[in-house]
Amino acid sequence: MTEVEIKLNVHEIGVILSALQLLNNSDEIHIAREYGSSQALYHKLSTIMEGMDTSETGLRNDVVPSF
C-alpha cells in the first residue's frame, strides 16, 4: 500500500504547514531524496487549507505540547 486517507482538522494542517516552513535547506534536501518535495506537500496542504474554515485558528493558550 502506498497511499492512505486520513482526516485532518484545520489545526493539524496548520501544524504541518508551520513545520514545513521551518525546514532548513539541508532538511529539505534530505526529505526530497527520501520522500519527495516538501514544497509540493506544502503547496498541496496550503491549497486544501484555503478551502477550510480557518476562523478558529488563533492563538490557543490551553494547548500543551505533546512532545
C-alpha positions in Angstrom: 0.0 0.0 0.0 1.4 3.4 -1.0 -1.5 5.7 0.0 -3.8 6.1 2.9 -6.6 8.6 3.6 -6.7 10.4 6.9 -8.9 13.2 8.2 -7.0 16.3 9.5 -8.6 19.3 11.0 -7.5 22.9 10.3 -5.3 23.0 13.4 -3.4 19.8 12.4 -2.9 21.1 8.9 -1.6 24.3 10.3 0.9 22.5 12.5 2.3 20.6 9.4 2.4 23.8 7.3 4.3 25.5 10.1 6.8 22.7 10.5 7.4 22.6 6.7 8.1 26.4 6.8 10.8 25.8 9.5 12.8 23.3 7.5 16.3 24.4 6.6 17.9 23.7 3.2 19.7 20.5 4.3 16.5 19.1 5.8 14.6 19.9 2.5 17.3 18.1 0.5 17.3 15.1 2.8 13.5 14.8 2.7 13.4 15.3 -1.1 15.9 12.4 -1.5 13.9 10.1 0.8 10.3 11.0 0.1 9.8 13.8 -2.4 9.4 17.5 -2.5 8.4 19.2 0.8 7.5 22.3 -1.2 4.9 20.2 -3.2 3.4 18.9 0.1 3.3 22.4 1.5 1.5 23.8 -1.6 -0.9 20.9 -1.6 -1.8 21.3 2.1 -1.9 25.1 1.7 -4.4 24.8 -1.1 -6.6 22.4 1.0 -6.4 24.8 4.0 -7.6 27.7 1.8 -10.9 25.9 1.4 -11.3 25.3 5.1 -12.9 27.4 7.8 -9.9 29.0 9.5 -11.8 31.4 11.7 -10.9 29.5 14.8 -7.1 29.1 14.3 -6.0 31.9 16.6 -3.5 31.5 19.4 -4.6 28.9 21.9 -3.2 29.2 25.4 -4.7 25.9 26.5 -2.6 23.7 24.3 0.0 21.6 25.9 2.8 20.3 23.6 2.6 16.5 23.2 6.4 16.0 22.9 
